[in-house]
């Protein structure tokens, strides 16, 4: 059993201990790092490179059981060309002859000879990434053995930014280090004011200091309120005291993410209410969208004002304008806004959303965020085309950190084949439209996994094929004998996600929290949540009801199609679980615990699918019951609902051992714990209350109709 938040102890481990297989010896064309080797850097090396050296030294000691020294020198070029048994970490500036072909930040060249390894980065970040590449290679080899190579590699995307998976806006050094090892180069923090996040105080300059030690930039994800229109006479002073104040206090912020729902302003666009959503009277219905949910014609004016305000303190600030909230709007209105945007901003577009999809005889609309639809959607491609035409820098919300809203309280989605399709689609978008940066997670955070490793390999050039990398990871994590069964499991799981149909009612309902989701009869309930959570239960809709929209088929038409698709998904997940269980029987003991946690994720996903199927069946039976006037038929429907409720209680009970074995299951940074043992027991009590109270009362009413004694 794990206690709550014990998963953070695992996140503190960047270098897994004792990876080394002592039976492995170098083959022809390979070298072995032994304890007579040393790591060498220039004596004037900066903090990032010095930190990287310590990281590599710790890796060799912790993972490979090799203890080596670190040496500083005034002449790193001499060490790179003449010293023996050394790993030299340097930059193009220090080794101009070796690094002459490097042209991009974070790129590097590695030359590995029998008695010498030289890592030359374009900059300190490149040298660090080169060092992490050495670690990746040794992890795959399971030994401090490296091939004799001369290779130059460069990243395809920058920034690659993500939110914390440790806790909302919380970035311990070990988590920063793990993110850097995964190839990320930026993090995000929600900002309400100077040194203020939605959860309270944080020293932003200190966060930037620590992130720099791992080669990471820090972006503001704006939660700053914009109460004035740019035309207002006090607008400049107002924004100086909001955005300007934040960047004056912390000018080393890399940039700012601006998304309508978080930082809308009182637009004068006649297609909107002209008021912030938080200022709209609760008792008045809205006939138009709030400005944050429409491509307002005065957004360019607002962005120009923010650009001037922010760049007074950071002239190179990356101002990222994300069009997420109005992808549903007519194409003409969306593109008209983009053609009026200032050229000195970055456009960010969600990759897969808003696409209409046919399933059997009905139409669904792809909601945020999902892996079921690889992308790009028409919303993305239409806006990307305008960005290309105008030479505006283009980013995508890609979720390739490994998680979406498909299943809300798991650490990552173990669907590698589908992730590979997303990676390839993003690379194609780079070729077609110049896509350059990625936002790889929202507040559900980034988690280190084999999925995040696949993203790292996909986003660097050159790299082995996806199939080769996947097989190497399977052998590393499960052993050679078990690897084919793990690959089979991953294939079945990857097929499963293609049967997932993303809908708002499911993603804000049973798939958001899984088996702790209640079964509502007539008495509505809210799920319990902690006060300090950013959202808690606010983003869980417990009274399940299909959400209607003119862009997709009616809920009553969709629900049976969705259930059939989920049944196919469940079958493939369970097939993958069975194959992984077989793999675990053949996995060496020292590797098994991570595989068992992966198996637990697969089982949790299966339980979540079962809950969602039960919720849909419950909704259908409830609506039949509440409109049934015949006592006999109503009694039969009530019995069917009772049987269904008991099956769902059993499903929730079977989930308890899973969340007790892995404290990350059932938790999400913005909601905190929603599917731990306490919430599962709450749900079981809630369903029993329906059976023992609400159904009893309903039976009494039925009896009165026909004067039947029960």
C-alpha positions in Angstrom: 0.0 0.0 0.0 1.0 3.6 -0.7 -0.1 6.5 1.4 -1.5 9.6 -0.3 1.1 11.5 -2.3 3.7 8.7 -2.0 4.0 8.9 -5.8 6.0 12.0 -5.2 8.8 9.9 -3.7 9.0 8.1 -7.0 9.1 11.4 -8.9 12.1 12.4 -6.8 14.1 9.5 -8.4 15.5 10.8 -11.6 18.1 8.0 -12.0 16.8 4.6 -11.3 19.1 2.6 -9.0 21.0 -0.5 -10.1 20.0 -0.6 -13.7 23.3 -2.3 -14.5 23.3 -5.9 -15.7 26.7 -7.2 -14.6 26.8 -9.9 -17.3 26.9 -7.4 -20.1 30.3 -6.7 -21.6 31.2 -4.4 -24.5 31.1 -5.9 -28.0 33.4 -4.9 -30.9 32.7 -1.2 -31.7 31.8 -0.4 -28.1 33.5 1.2 -25.1 33.0 0.7 -21.4 33.1 3.5 -18.8 35.0 2.2 -15.7 36.1 3.8 -12.5 39.4 5.0 -13.9 37.4 7.4 -16.2 36.6 11.0 -15.2 34.3 13.8 -16.4 36.0 17.0 -17.6 34.6 20.5 -18.0 36.1 24.0 -18.5 36.9 25.7 -15.2 34.8 28.6 -16.4 31.7 26.5 -17.1 28.4 28.0 -16.1 25.9 26.7 -13.5 23.9 24.6 -16.0 26.9 22.8 -17.3 28.3 22.3 -13.8 25.0 20.9 -12.7 24.9 18.6 -15.7 28.3 17.2 -14.7 27.1 16.4 -11.3 24.0 14.8 -12.8 26.1 12.5 -15.0 28.3 11.6 -12.1 25.3 10.7 -10.0 23.8 8.7 -12.9 26.9 6.6 -13.2 27.0 6.0 -9.5 23.3 5.4 -8.9 22.3 3.5 -12.1 25.5 1.9 -13.2 27.4 1.4 -10.0 30.4 3.3 -11.4 32.2 5.9 -9.3 34.2 8.5 -11.3 35.8 11.8 -10.6 35.1 15.3 -12.0 38.0 17.5 -13.2 38.0 21.2 -14.2 40.5 22.4 -16.7 41.6 25.6 -18.3 42.1 23.9 -21.6 39.1 21.8 -22.4 40.1 21.5 -26.1 43.3 19.8 -25.0 41.3 17.4 -22.9 39.0 16.7 -25.8 41.8 15.8 -28.1 44.5 14.3 -26.0 43.4 13.0 -22.7 42.4 9.4 -22.2 39.5 7.8 -20.2 37.5 11.0 -20.1 34.0 12.3 -20.8 34.4 15.9 -21.9 31.3 18.2 -21.7 31.7 21.4 -23.6 30.1 23.9 -25.9 30.7 25.1 -29.5 32.4 28.2 -28.0 35.0 26.0 -26.3 35.3 23.5 -29.1 34.7 25.5 -32.3 36.2 22.9 -34.7 34.1 20.1 -33.3 30.9 22.2 -33.0 31.1 24.1 -36.2 28.1 22.4 -37.8 25.8 23.1 -34.8 23.3 25.8 -35.6 20.4 25.4 -33.1 20.1 25.8 -29.4 20.1 22.4 -27.6 21.8 20.6 -30.5 24.9 18.6 -29.9 27.6 16.5 -31.4 29.0 13.4 -29.7 32.2 11.7 -30.6 32.8 8.4 -28.7 36.2 6.7 -29.2 37.7 3.8 -27.3 39.1 5.9 -24.5 37.3 9.2 -24.9 33.8 10.6 -25.2 33.4 14.3 -26.2 30.0 16.0 -25.9 29.9 19.4 -27.7 26.7 21.4 -27.4 25.7 24.4 -29.4 25.3 25.9 -26.0 25.1 24.7 -22.4 21.6 23.3 -23.0 23.0 21.3 -25.9 25.8 19.9 -23.8 23.3 18.9 -21.2 21.0 17.2 -23.7 24.0 15.4 -25.1 24.8 14.1 -21.6 21.3 12.9 -21.1 21.5 11.1 -24.4 24.5 9.2 -23.1 22.4 8.2 -20.1 19.6 7.1 -22.4 22.0 4.9 -24.4 23.4 3.3 -21.2 19.9 2.7 -19.9 18.9 0.8 -23.1 22.2 -1.2 -23.0 21.7 -1.7 -19.2 25.4 -1.2 -18.8 28.0 1.7 -18.8 28.7 0.6 -22.4 28.4 2.9 -25.4 28.8 2.5 -29.1 31.7 4.2 -30.9 29.9 6.9 -32.7 30.2 10.4 -34.3 26.6 11.7 -34.3 25.1 15.2 -34.5 21.5 15.6 -33.2 19.1 18.5 -33.1 15.7 19.1 -31.6 12.7 19.5 -33.9 10.5 21.6 -31.6 11.1 24.4 -29.1 9.5 25.2 -26.8 8.4 21.9 -25.5 6.5 23.1 -22.4 4.5 21.3 -19.8 2.8 21.8 -16.4 4.1 20.0 -13.3 3.0 16.5 -12.6 4.3 16.7 -9.0 1.7 19.3 -7.9 0.0 22.3 -9.4 2.7 24.9 -10.1 5.1 23.0 -7.8 8.5 22.1 -9.2 11.0 20.4 -6.9 14.5 20.3 -8.4 14.2 16.6 -9.1 11.0 17.1 -11.2 12.7 19.9 -13.1 15.6 17.6 -13.7 13.4 14.8 -14.9 11.6 17.1 -17.3 14.9 18.3 -18.8 16.0 14.7 -19.2 12.8 14.0 -21.1 13.7 16.7 -23.7 11.3 19.4 -22.4 12.7 22.9 -22.4 10.1 25.0 -20.7 7.6 24.8 -17.8 4.4 26.8 -17.1 3.1 28.4 -14.0 -0.4 29.9 -13.4 0.0 33.5 -12.5 -2.6 35.7 -10.8 -0.3 38.5 -9.7 3.4 39.0 -8.7 4.5 35.8 -6.9 0.9 34.6 -6.7 -0.6 31.5 -8.2 -4.2 30.2 -7.8 -2.9 28.2 -4.8 -1.1 31.1 -3.1 2.4 32.5 -2.8 5.4 31.4 -4.9 8.7 33.1 -5.5 8.8 33.4 -9.2 12.4 34.6 -9.5 13.5 31.6 -7.4 11.6 29.3 -9.7 13.3 30.8 -12.7 16.7 30.5 -11.0 16.1 26.8 -10.4 14.7 26.1 -13.8 17.7 27.6 -15.5 19.9 25.1 -13.7 18.2 22.4 -15.9 18.0 24.4 -19.1 14.3 25.2 -18.7 12.5 28.4 -19.4 9.4 29.5 -17.5 6.2 30.7 -19.1 3.4 32.6 -17.4 0.0 31.0 -17.9 -2.1 34.1 -17.4 -4.8 34.2 -14.8 -4.5 37.9 -14.7 -7.8 39.8 -14.8 -8.4 42.2 -17.7 -11.2 44.6 -16.7 -10.5 47.4 -19.1 -10.8 47.7 -22.9 -7.7 49.2 -24.6 -9.8 52.2 -25.6 -10.4 53.1 -21.9 -8.4 56.2 -20.9 -6.8 54.4 -17.9 -6.0 51.2 -19.9 -2.3 51.7 -20.2 -1.9 52.4 -16.5 -4.2 49.5 -15.6 -2.2 47.0 -17.7 1.1 48.4 -16.4 -0.2 47.5 -13.0 -1.1 43.9 -14.0 1.0 42.4 -16.8 3.6 45.1 -16.6 4.0 44.6 -12.9 4.5 40.9 -13.2 7.2 41.2 -15.9 8.9 44.0 -14.1 9.1 41.9 -11.0 10.3 38.8 -12.9 11.7 40.0 -16.3 13.3 36.5 -17.0 9.9 34.9 -17.6 10.2 33.5 -21.1 6.8 34.6 -22.2 3.1 34.4 -21.5 0.2 32.1 -22.6 -3.0 34.0 -23.2 -6.2 32.0 -23.6 -9.7 33.5 -23.7 -11.3 31.7 -20.8 -8.5 32.7 -18.4 -7.9 36.3 -19.4 -10.8 37.7 -21.4 -11.4 41.4 -21.6 -14.5 43.6 -22.1 -14.6 43.4 -25.9 -16.7 45.8 -28.0 -17.3 43.1 -30.6 -21.1 43.0 -31.2 -21.1 39.2 -31.4 -20.4 39.0 -27.6 -21.9 40.2 -24.4 -19.2 42.7 -23.9 -18.8 41.7 -20.3 -16.4 39.3 -18.5 -18.2 36.0 -17.7 -17.4 36.6 -13.9 -19.3 40.0 -14.1 -22.4 38.7 -15.9 -25.4 38.6 -13.6 -26.1 35.0 -12.6 -29.9 35.4 -12.9 -29.7 36.7 -16.5 -29.4 34.2 -19.4 -26.7 34.9 -22.0 -27.8 35.0 -25.6 -24.2 35.7 -26.9 -20.9 34.3 -25.8 -18.6 36.1 -23.4 -15.6 37.8 -25.1 -13.3 35.0 -24.0 -15.3 32.5 -26.1 -15.4 34.4 -29.4 -12.7 35.6 -32.0 -13.3 39.2 -31.1 -12.4 41.8 -33.7 -10.6 43.9 -31.0 -8.3 41.2 -29.8 -5.5 42.6 -32.0 -5.8 46.0 -30.2 -5.6 44.3 -26.8 -2.6 42.2 -27.8 -0.8 45.3 -29.1 -1.3 46.9 -25.7 -0.1 43.9 -23.9 2.9 43.5 -26.2 4.0 47.1 -25.5 3.4 46.7 -21.8 5.3 43.4 -21.3 8.2 44.2 -23.6 9.1 47.3 -21.7 10.5 44.8 -19.2 11.4 41.9 -21.5 11.9 42.9 -25.1 12.1 39.3 -26.2 9.1 38.0 -24.4 7.2 35.3 -26.3 3.5 36.4 -26.3 1.5 33.3 -27.1 -2.2 33.8 -28.2 -4.2 30.5 -27.9 -7.4 30.3 -29.9 -8.8 27.3 -28.0 -12.1 28.8 -26.8 -13.6 29.6 -30.2 -12.6 26.8 -32.5 -16.4 26.2 -32.8 -16.9 29.6 -34.4 -17.4 30.1 -38.1 -14.2 29.7 -40.1 -14.6 33.2 -41.6 -14.6 34.9 -38.2 -11.7 32.9 -36.9 -9.5 33.5 -39.8 -10.4 37.2 -40.1 -9.0 37.6 -36.5 -5.8 35.8 -37.4 -5.2 38.0 -40.5 -5.4 41.0 -38.2 -3.1 39.8 -35.5 0.1 41.7 -34.8 3.1 39.9 -36.3 5.1 39.9 -33.2 3.0 37.4 -31.3 2.9 33.6 -31.5 -0.3 31.7 -32.5 -1.2 28.5 -30.5 -3.9 26.2 -31.8 -5.2 22.9 -30.3 -4.3 20.1 -32.6 -7.3 17.7 -32.6 -10.3 19.6 -31.3 -13.7 20.5 -32.9 -13.5 17.9 -35.7 -16.8 16.4 -36.7 -16.5 12.6 -36.7 -18.9 9.9 -38.0 -19.5 6.9 -35.8 -21.9 4.4 -37.3 -24.9 6.5 -38.2 -24.3 9.5 -35.9 -22.0 12.5 -35.7 -19.8 13.4 -32.8 -17.6 16.5 -32.3 -14.1 16.0 -31.0 -13.8 17.7 -27.6 -10.8 18.6 -25.5 -8.5 16.9 -25.0 -8.2 13.5 -26.5 -5.9 11.0 -28.1 -8.7 9.1 -29.9 -8.5 11.6 -32.7 -4.9 11.9 -33.9 -5.3 15.2 -35.6 -4.9 17.7 -37.1 -8.4 18.8 -37.1 -9.8 21.3 -39.7 -9.7 24.0 -37.0 -6.0 23.5 -36.5 -5.1 23.2 -40.2 -7.1 26.2 -41.3 -5.5 28.5 -38.7 -2.0 26.9 -39.3 -2.4 27.8 -42.9 -2.9 31.5 -42.1 0.0 31.4 -39.7 2.2 30.1 -42.5 0.9 32.7 -45.0 1.7 35.5 -42.5 5.0 34.0 -41.2 3.6 34.1 -37.7 5.2 31.7 -35.3 3.0 28.6 -34.7 2.6 26.4 -31.6 0.3 23.5 -31.0 -1.4 22.2 -27.9 -0.4 18.6 -28.5 -0.7 16.8 -25.1 2.3 14.7 -26.1 3.5 14.8 -22.5 1.4 11.6 -22.3 -2.0 12.6 -21.0 -5.3 14.1 -22.1 -8.8 14.3 -20.5 -9.7 10.8 -21.9 -9.2 9.2 -18.5 -8.7 12.1 -16.0 -7.0 10.6 -13.0 -4.2 8.4 -14.4 -0.5 9.5 -14.7 -0.3 8.8 -18.5 -2.1 7.0 -21.3 -0.2 3.8 -22.2 -1.2 3.8 -25.9 2.2 4.0 -27.7 1.0 3.3 -31.3 -1.6 6.1 -31.1 1.0 8.5 -29.6 3.3 7.7 -32.5 0.6 8.7 -34.9 0.2 12.0 -33.1 4.0 12.5 -33.1 4.2 11.9 -36.9 1.2 14.2 -37.5 2.9 16.9 -35.6 6.1 16.4 -37.6 4.1 16.6 -40.8 2.5 19.9 -39.5 6.0 21.3 -39.0 6.8 20.5 -42.7 3.5 21.9 -44.0 2.9 24.9 -41.8 6.1 25.6 -39.9 4.9 24.3 -36.5 7.7 25.1 -34.2 6.6 24.7 -30.5 4.5 22.4 -28.4 2.4 22.8 -25.3 2.6 19.1 -24.1 0.3 19.1 -21.1 -2.4 21.2 -19.4 -2.8 21.3 -15.6 -3.1 17.5 -15.4 0.7 17.6 -15.7 3.7 15.8 -17.1 4.7 12.3 -15.9 7.9 10.4 -16.8 7.0 7.2 -18.6 7.9 5.1 -21.7 5.3 7.3 -23.5 7.3 10.5 -22.7 10.4 8.7 -23.8 8.8 7.9 -27.2 8.0 11.6 -27.6 11.7 12.5 -26.8 12.9 10.1 -29.5 10.3 11.4 -32.0 11.2 15.0 -31.5 15.0 14.7 -32.2 16.8 14.2 -35.4 18.3 11.7 -36.2 16.6 9.0 -34.2 15.9 5.3 -34.7 12.5 4.2 -36.0 9.5 4.1 -33.7 9.3 0.3 -33.9 13.0 0.0 -32.9 12.7 2.4 -30.0 9.5 0.6 -28.7 11.2 -2.8 -28.8 14.3 -1.4 -27.0 12.1 0.1 -24.3 10.2 -3.2 -23.9 13.4 -5.2 -23.5 14.8 -2.7 -21.1 11.7 -2.6 -18.9 10.5 -6.2 -19.0 13.5 -8.3 -20.2 14.1 -10.0 -23.5 11.8 -13.0 -22.8 8.9 -10.9 -21.7 9.2 -8.1 -24.2 7.1 -9.7 -27.0 4.2 -9.9 -24.5 4.6 -6.3 -23.4 4.6 -5.2 -27.1 1.4 -7.2 -27.6 -0.2 -5.5 -24.6 0.8 -2.1 -25.8 -0.6 -2.9 -29.3 -4.0 -4.0 -27.8 -4.1 -0.9 -25.6 -3.3 1.3 -28.5 -6.1 -0.2 -30.5 -8.5 0.4 -27.5 -8.1 4.2 -27.5 -9.3 4.3 -31.1 -12.7 3.0 -29.9 -13.0 5.9 -27.4 -15.5 8.5 -28.5 -14.8 11.8 -26.7 -17.8 13.7 -25.4 -18.2 16.5 -22.9 -20.6 14.6 -20.8 -18.2 11.7 -20.4 -15.0 13.8 -20.0 -16.7 16.0 -17.4 -18.5 13.0 -16.0 -17.4 9.4 -15.4 -14.2 9.5 -17.4 -13.0 12.5 -15.4 -12.8 10.6 -12.2 -13.5 6.9 -13.1 -15.2 4.5 -10.6 -15.8 7.1 -7.9 -18.4 8.8 -10.1 -21.9 8.6 -8.5 -25.1 7.1 -9.9 -27.7 9.9 -9.5 -31.4 9.0 -9.3 -33.3 12.1 -8.2 -31.3 13.5 -5.4 -28.3 15.3 -6.8 -24.9 15.2 -5.0 -21.5 16.8 -5.4 -18.3 14.9 -5.0 -16.3 15.8 -1.9 -13.1 17.7 -2.6 -10.5 19.7 -0.6 -10.7 23.4 -0.2 -7.2 24.1 -1.4 -7.7 22.5 -4.8 -7.7 24.8 -7.8 -10.8 23.2 -9.2 -11.7 20.3 -7.0 -15.2 19.1 -7.8 -16.0 22.2 -9.9 -15.0 20.4 -13.1 -17.0 17.2 -12.4 -20.7 17.2 -13.5 -22.3 14.5 -11.4 -25.8 14.5 -12.8 -25.1 12.7 -16.0 -26.9 14.0 -19.0 -25.9 14.0 -22.7 -25.0 17.6 -23.7 -26.8 18.8 -26.8 -25.2 20.9 -29.6 -26.3 21.6 -33.1 -22.9 20.3 -34.5 -23.4 16.7 -33.3 -26.3 14.2 -33.2 -28.8 14.2 -30.3 -27.7 12.4 -27.2 -30.5 9.9 -27.4 -29.2 8.9 -30.8 -25.5 8.8 -29.8 -25.6 6.9 -26.6 -26.1 3.4 -27.9 -23.3 4.0 -30.5 -21.0 5.2 -27.7 -21.8 2.1 -25.6 -21.0 -0.3 -28.4 -17.8 1.5 -29.0 -16.9 1.5 -25.3 -17.6 -2.3 -25.2 -15.0 -2.8 -27.9 -12.6 -0.5 -26.1 -13.0 -2.5 -22.9 -12.4 -5.8 -24.7 -9.1 -4.5 -26.1 -8.0 -3.0 -22.8 -8.7 -6.3 -21.0 -6.8 -8.2 -23.8 -3.9 -5.9 -23.2 -4.1 -6.4 -19.4 -4.0 -10.2 -19.9 -0.9 -9.9 -22.2 0.9 -7.6 -19.7 0.1 -10.0 -16.9 1.8 -12.8 -19.0 4.8 -10.5 -19.5 5.1 -9.8 -15.8 5.3 -13.6 -15.1 8.4 -13.6 -17.2 9.9 -10.3 -16.0 12.9 -10.3 -13.7 12.1 -9.5 -10.1 14.0 -6.2 -10.0 12.1 -4.9 -13.0 8.6 -6.1 -12.0 7.4 -3.3 -9.8 7.2 -0.7 -12.5 5.5 -3.2 -14.8 3.0 -4.0 -12.0 2.1 -0.3 -11.8 1.6 -0.1 -15.5 -0.7 -3.1 -15.2 -2.5 -1.3 -12.5 -3.1 1.6 -14.9 -4.5 -0.8 -17.4 -6.9 -2.2 -14.8 -7.9 1.2 -13.7 -8.7 2.2 -17.2 -10.9 -0.9 -17.6 -12.7 -0.1 -14.3 -13.3 3.5 -15.6 -14.7 2.2 -18.9 -17.0 -0.1 -17.0 -18.2 2.8 -14.8 -18.9 4.9 -17.9 -20.9 2.0 -19.5 -22.9 1.6 -16.3 -23.6 5.4 -16.1 -24.9 5.4 -19.7 -27.1 2.3 -19.0 -28.3 4.0 -15.8 -29.3 7.1 -17.7 -31.3 5.1 -20.2 -33.1 3.0 -17.6 -33.8 6.1 -15.4 -35.4 8.0 -18.2 -37.5 5.0 -19.1 -38.5 4.5 -15.5 -39.4 8.2 -14.9 -41.7 8.2 -17.9 -43.2 4.7 -17.3 -46.8 4.8 -16.0 -47.4 1.1 -15.9 -46.6 -0.2 -12.4 -45.5 -3.6 -13.5 -43.1 -2.3 -16.2 -41.8 0.3 -13.8 -41.1 -2.3 -11.2 -39.2 -4.4 -13.7 -37.1 -1.3 -14.7 -36.4 -0.6 -11.0 -35.1 -4.2 -10.6 -32.8 -3.7 -13.6 -31.5 -0.5 -12.1 -30.9 -2.3 -8.8 -28.9 -5.0 -10.5 -26.9 -2.4 -12.4 -26.2 -0.5 -9.2 -24.9 -3.6 -7.5 -22.6 -4.3 -10.4 -21.2 -0.8 -10.2 -20.7 -1.1 -6.4 -18.6 -4.2 -7.1 -16.7 -2.3 -9.8 -15.9 0.5 -7.3 -14.9 -2.1 -4.6 -12.5 -3.8 -7.1 -10.9 -0.4 -7.8 -9.8 0.1 -4.1 -6.8 -2.2 -4.2 -5.6 -0.5 -7.4 -5.5 3.0 -5.9 -4.1 1.7 -2.6 -1.2 0.1 -4.6 -0.5 3.3 -6.6 -1.1 6.7 -5.0 -1.0 8.5 -8.3 -4.2 6.7 -9.5 -7.2 8.8 -8.6 -5.3 12.1 -8.3 -5.0 15.1 -10.6 -3.1 18.3 -9.8 -6.0 20.8 -10.2 -8.6 18.5 -8.5 -6.4 16.7 -6.0 -7.6 13.3 -4.9 -11.0 12.4 -6.5 -10.7 8.6 -6.7 -8.8 7.5 -3.7 -10.2 4.9 -1.2 -12.2 7.6 0.6 -13.9 8.8 -2.6 -14.6 5.2 -3.7 -16.2 4.4 -0.3 -18.2 7.7 -0.6 -19.5 6.5 -4.0 -20.4 3.1 -2.7 -22.3 4.7 0.2 -24.0 7.1 -2.3 -25.2 4.2 -4.5 -26.4 2.2 -1.5 -28.3 5.2 -0.3 -30.1 5.3 -3.7 -31.0 1.6 -3.3 -32.0 1.8 0.4 -33.7 5.2 0.5 -34.7 6.7 -2.9 -35.8 3.4 -4.4 -37.8 2.4 -1.3 -39.6 5.7 -1.6 -40.2 5.3 -5.3 -41.7 1.8 -4.7 -44.1 3.2 -2.1 -45.3 5.7 -4.8 -45.7 2.9 -7.3 -47.7 0.9 -4.8 -50.1 3.8 -4.2 -50.8 4.0 -7.9 -52.4 0.5 -8.1 -53.1 0.1 -4.4 -50.6 -2.8 -4.2 -49.1 -3.8 -0.9 -45.3 -4.1 -1.0 
